[in-house]
Amino acid sequence: MKRNQIPKTELEVSEICLGTMTYGSPVSKNDAIKLTDQAIDMGINFIDTANMYEGYNRVPGSSGGVAEEILGEALQNKRDKIVLATKVGMNIGDTPEDVGTSPEAIRKQLDLSLKRLKTDYIDIYYLHSPDPETPIISTLSELDNVINQGKIRYYGISNFSAQQLEELLTIADENMLPRPVICQPPLSLLKQDVIHDLLPLCEQESIAVAPYQIFQGGLLTGKYHKGMPLPKDSRKSEKSEWMWNLTDEIFDQLEEIEISAKNEGISMIQYAVRWVLSQSAVVSAIVGVKRIDQLKEIINK
C-alpha cells in the first residue's frame, strides 16, 4: 500500500487509516482484533482511535476507553509497526479533567490512554475539538511538556475551523511552542466545506490532513436508494441518530455520484476514497469497517 510522509516528521503513513469508532459495538472485541490483524497484513500502518470511542454504546459523558483497550490487545508485539493516533477533549466523565484540553485533562487522559493501549508513547495525539474554556497557550505548553517527556511524538487537531487553526498557529509561533503536524476534519463528497479554507491553509502551512467521515456515515457506500427499504446492516438502521435524514436532495446527490463511479468502472466506495485522497494536503483517509471484505474493496480502489 502506498505510504505518504507527514510533513516535518519522519512518520510515513498508509494512505488508508483504520478507524476504530465502532470497536466494541457493532464490531465485537474478537472481531475487532482479527480485523486489526488483517488490516496490518494488508499494509495498513496507520490506526486512529480516541479515548471516547466505545462503539454504538456511546452516549454523552460515558466513560469511553473501549476501543483503546481492544487496540491495546490487538497491537501486542506489533506496536513498532504502527503509527498510532488517539485523542483527548471530548466529555468522558464527571470531573473537570474528563473534558476539554486543559493541562490537567491532558495529563490525566493521556496516562489513561497509554495504559489502555499498553504502550509508553502515542505517535499522534489529537486535540479532539477546540476547548473554549482553556487558553490555547496552556494546552500547547502541556503538549510541549508531554512531547519532551516522550509520551507523545507529535500532536494534531480535529474539528478545528480554519480560523481556529490560524489562531493556534499564531500562538504557537509567538511562544515558540510546537505546531500540529496533522489535521483531521470531516470531509466527503457530500460535505466539502473544508475544501475552501481549511485544506488550503493546511497545504500552505505544511500540515497533513487525514479526513474522517469520508463515506458520510455509510451514505456513500451504495447501500441507499430512493424508494428502497433501509439495508439491515446499515448504520441508518442500526444507529439512525448518528446519520443525516434521507431527503430527496440527498438521494439525488447519491444517484449522481453512483453514476460517476460507474462511468469510472469502480464502486461508489472506491470512488469516494479516490476523491478524498485527491484533495490537497490529504495523506491518509480514515475508514471504519465492520468486515474485512469491506476493507479489501476500499484498498483495491
Buried (B, 14 or more C-beta within 10 A) or exposed (E): EEBBEBBEBEBBBBBBBBBBBBBBBBBBBEBBBBBBBBBBEBEBBBBBBBBBBBBBEBEEBBEBBBBBBBBBBBBEEEBEEBBBBBBBBBEBBEEEBBBBBBBBBBBBBBEBBBBBBBBEBBBBBBBBBBBEEBEBBBBBBBBBBBBEEEBBBBBBBBBBBBEBBBBBBEBBEEEEBBBBBBBBBBBBBBBEEBEEBBBBBBBEBEBBBBBBBBBBBBBBBBBBEEEEEBBEEBBBBBBEEEBEEBEEEBBEBBEEBBEBBEEEEBBBBBBBBBBBBEBEBBBBBBBBBBBBEBBEBBBEB
